[in-house]
Amino acid sequence: MTIRKRILILSITILFLSYFAISISLSNLYRDRIIEDTILSMTNSFEHSNNMLESKLKDIYSIAINLSIDPDIINIMNKDASESTLIQYNEMKILESKIKFLYTYNNNINGITIGNFNGVHYQSGITLPFNDIISQPWVDSISNHDLDYTILAPHYSSKKEELNQSGQLSDKVISIVQPIKKGRTLIGFVKIDIIASILEDYFSDALTNENDFFITDLNTHKIILQNITQFDENDVVSINNKFYDPQSNHNNPLFNDNVFVDYTSKITGWTTIGVVPKSKVFYELNLLKKIVLMVTSTVFIVSMLIIYFTIHFLTKDLERFTKKIQTLHSDQLSFEFEATSSSEVNLLADAFKLLLNKINQLIKDIKYKERVKRHAEIRALEAQINPHFLHNTINTIKYLSSLIGATNIYNVSESLSKLMYINMSPRTFISIKEELDYLKSYLSIQAFKYSHQFDAVYIIDDDLDDFYLPKLLIQPIVENALVHGLRDDIMQNIITLSFHNEPNQIKIKVEDNGKGMSPEKISEILNNRLPSSIGLKNVISRIKLYMGEDYNVAITSIRNVKTTFEISLPKISKEEVIKYDEYSPSR
């Protein structure tokens, strides 16, 4: 596939995805915004209506409180079962004087009942018989619970209306019940009935709106007021059940096809539930989608035509350039090209010519370096002959000294031969046994150098021979003890080498009874600030390099008494060497 087709396909894909993404984004944006606006509008309407209702109920509630704390009313209601349950004439006048004005200033009051639980009562307006009132369930609620007040959902205000069962709010009342207490003792109640049609008055805005809603008491599962035009009674029951028991499983498609809004009154505890079909909410959005689709399709087609001709014009030189490249082969890396219209293609052609020139030069350089490398390998092979020749020569000296009985020369040659054998080994890790053999050979040679001014003591724990450590790790420390630690003012210098097998590590100590060193010098050695201690610096660096920061060198010293170098190392078996030495030949 040519680059022109690829660019064209890529452009079409990007353009299509862009238009698609923009359309979906705009659709989702407007969809979410429409839902939010619908929910906000309905919530504000419900809140406004509930606020007006709550304001009226608060006014009536304040009247009920004033009546419940009135001393005269408390005294009248504070009659026990042994006294007469009939209210005396003077008491009747007191009650009438306190209640009469209420109807004048509150035309929504339908009736008032003041009574106790022994039958003493006073009723005004249209109310149920007192015996029917005190047999209702709410009486037990205020008797058994310390409630401040109770609001009763719309119910019939008299026996006549209860028998008619008209279902109209104008025939029902909302009741506020306020307990009457003397001290902390409940002695009676004040029940004020309010015409239930105030619900229609305060929810008039919502009722005249096209949206469906209903008011429900989720505690009793009863619907109080409803304005439903687009759903049947079964749908209303399903919606009420969903809000009554949110945890239950409701598979009715009704809950996927509609937007629900709920608002719960803080005073009554009743919940106003609004229902709006999504098809109605998204009608304008669907219309907008169709317009956007038509406009997008037209713009898409026009854009495709513009892109096609633009790509054709821009890529014609690039196609010529590609065909020219295809004519190249390994034996002929020369290139000539001149674009007719595109300066960028000319730049590309010039860069490609420069690249070919560099490739040709690199080929020449590689051939030259290969020749140099072969010569270097030959010289390296020749250089390996020299150490082996020297090692063989030392063995010859050792053999001749043995023939003529020169024991000293034989011993030195023997030790030097062992040192060279280990030094010539390509391994970077050797066993502790090999390290000890190397140290013994090294000290044997140094004994001749220092005219046997020191003795070497070896303290080696069992089962250490098969553990490994970096090659020639201890020798620089021993050398430091010889060069800087030997004293002329004592009978014999002693160098003690200890290898201890501890549970999780190996502790190696090199101790001498020589001159010692100052704390400042110890600090310089451990922090690599002493230029002359190249060997010790090498030891510390190699331990950190191979083993990490958990293993190190510790130095303690007492002037003219002793100096101790202590090294902690992990236990490394032959099989584990590869983990610590990435250049190990055994890898």
Long-range contacts (C-beta under 8 A, 24 or more apart in sequence): 2-319, 2-322, 3-315, 3-318, 3-319, 3-322, 4-311, 4-312, 4-315, 4-318, 4-319, 7-311, 7-315, 8-307, 8-308, 8-311, 11-307, 11-311, 12-304, 12-307, 15-300, 15-303, 15-304, 15-307, 16-300, 19-296, 19-299, 19-300, 23-289, 23-292, 23-293, 23-296, 26-292, 27-285, 27-289, 27-292, 30-285, 30-288, 31-282, 31-285, 34-281, 34-282, 34-284, 34-285, 35-259, 35-281, 38-259, 38-261, 38-276, 38-281, 39-259, 39-261, 42-211, 42-213, 42-261, 42-274, 42-276, 43-261, 43-263, 45-205, 45-206, 45-209, 46-206, 46-213, 46-261, 46-263, 46-272, 46-274, 47-263, 48-205, 49-202, 49-203, 49-205, 49-206, 49-272, 50-202, 50-263, 50-265, 50-272, 52-202, 53-198, 53-199, 53-202, 53-203, 53-265, 53-267, 53-268, 54-265, 54-266, 54-267, 54-268, 56-108, 56-194, 56-198, 56-202, 57-151, 57-174, 57-176, 57-194, 57-267, 57-268, 58-267, 59-106, 60-106, 60-108, 60-109, 60-176, 60-192, 60-194, 61-149, 61-176, 61-178, 63-102, 63-106, 63-192, 64-149, 64-176, 64-177, 64-178, 64-190, 64-192, 65-178, 67-98, 67-99, 67-112, 67-114, 67-178, 67-190, 68-178, 68-179, 68-180, 68-181, 68-189, 68-190, 70-98, 72-98, 73-98, 73-114, 73-180, 73-190, 74-180, 74-182, 74-187, 76-120, 76-122, 77-114, 77-115, 77-116, 77-120, 77-180, 77-187, 77-188, 78-116, 78-182, 78-187, 79-116, 79-118, 79-120, 80-118, 81-118, 85-118, 85-119, 85-120, 85-121, 87-120, 87-121, 87-122, 92-122, 95-122, 96-124, 99-124, 108-194, 108-195, 108-198, 109-192, 109-193, 109-194, 109-195, 110-157, 110-173, 110-193, 110-194, 110-195, 111-157, 111-173, 111-192, 111-193, 112-190, 112-191, 112-192, 112-193, 113-189, 113-190, 113-191, 113-193, 114-180, 114-188, 114-189, 114-190, 114-191, 115-188, 115-189, 115-191, 116-180, 116-187, 116-188, 116-189, 117-143, 117-187, 117-188, 120-188, 125-193, 126-157, 126-158, 126-193, 127-157, 127-158, 127-191, 127-193, 128-156, 128-157, 128-158, 128-159, 128-162, 129-159, 132-159, 133-191, 138-177, 139-189, 142-177, 142-179, 142-186, 142-189, 143-186, 147-179, 148-178, 148-179, 149-176, 149-177, 149-178, 149-179, 150-176, 150-177, 151-175, 151-176, 151-177, 151-267, 151-268, 151-269, 152-176, 152-177, 153-217, 153-220, 153-222, 153-224, 153-270, 154-196, 154-199, 154-224, 154-225, 157-193, 169-196, 169-197, 169-199, 169-200, 169-225, 170-195, 170-196, 170-197, 172-196, 174-198, 174-199, 199-224, 199-225, 200-225, 203-227, 206-272, 206-274, 211-274, 211-275, 211-276, 212-274, 212-275, 212-276, 213-272, 213-273, 213-274, 213-275, 214-239, 214-240, 214-272, 214-273, 215-270, 215-271, 215-272, 215-273, 216-240, 216-243, 216-244, 216-270, 216-271, 216-273, 217-269, 217-270, 217-271, 218-243, 218-244, 218-269, 218-270, 218-271, 219-269, 224-270, 228-275, 230-275, 230-277, 231-275, 239-273, 239-275, 240-273, 243-271, 243-273, 313-341, 314-342, 316-340, 316-341, 317-341, 317-342, 317-345, 318-342, 318-345, 321-345, 321-348, 321-349, 325-352, 333-359, 333-360, 387-420, 387-424, 388-424, 390-420, 391-417, 391-420, 391-421, 391-424, 394-420, 408-448, 411-444, 411-448, 412-444, 412-445, 412-448, 414-441, 415-440, 415-441, 415-442, 415-444, 415-445, 416-441, 416-445, 419-445, 422-471, 422-472, 423-472, 425-471, 426-585, 427-471, 427-584, 427-585, 428-470, 428-471, 428-581, 428-583, 428-584, 429-468, 429-469, 429-470, 429-471, 429-572, 429-577, 429-580, 429-581, 429-584, 430-468, 430-469, 430-471, 431-465, 431-466, 431-467, 431-468, 431-574, 432-464, 432-465, 432-466, 432-467, 432-468, 432-469, 432-499, 432-506, 433-465, 433-466, 435-469, 435-471, 435-472, 435-473, 435-474, 436-460, 436-497, 436-499, 438-472, 438-475, 439-474, 439-475, 439-478, 439-497, 442-475, 442-478, 442-479, 443-478, 443-495, 446-482, 450-482, 450-486, 453-486, 453-492, 453-493, 454-482, 454-486, 454-492, 454-493, 454-494, 454-495, 455-492, 455-493, 455-494, 455-495, 456-494, 456-495, 456-496, 456-497, 457-494, 457-495, 457-496, 457-497, 458-496, 458-497, 459-496, 459-497, 459-498, 459-499, 459-500, 460-498, 460-499, 461-499, 461-500, 461-501, 462-501, 463-501, 464-499, 464-501, 464-506, 466-573, 466-574, 467-506, 467-571, 467-572, 467-573, 468-572, 468-573, 468-574, 468-576, 468-577, 469-506, 469-569, 469-572, 470-542, 470-543, 470-546, 473-539, 473-542, 473-543, 473-567, 474-508, 474-510, 474-567, 475-535, 476-535, 476-536, 476-538, 476-539, 477-510, 477-535, 477-536, 477-539, 477-565, 477-567, 478-510, 479-535, 480-533, 480-535, 480-536, 480-565, 481-510, 481-512, 481-514, 481-563, 481-565, 484-514, 484-515, 484-517, 485-512, 485-514, 485-515, 485-516, 485-563, 486-512, 486-514, 486-515, 487-513, 487-514, 487-515, 487-560, 504-570, 504-571, 505-551, 505-568, 505-569, 505-570, 505-571, 506-568, 506-569, 506-570, 506-571, 507-566, 507-567, 507-568, 508-566, 508-567, 508-569, 509-564, 509-565, 509-566, 509-567, 510-564, 510-565, 511-562, 511-563, 511-564, 511-565, 512-562, 512-563, 513-561, 513-562, 514-562, 514-563, 515-559, 515-560, 515-563, 516-557, 516-558, 516-559, 516-560, 516-561, 516-562, 516-563, 517-555, 517-557, 517-559, 517-563, 518-557, 518-559, 519-557, 522-555, 522-556, 522-557, 525-555, 526-553, 526-555, 539-567, 543-567, 543-569, 546-580, 546-581, 547-580
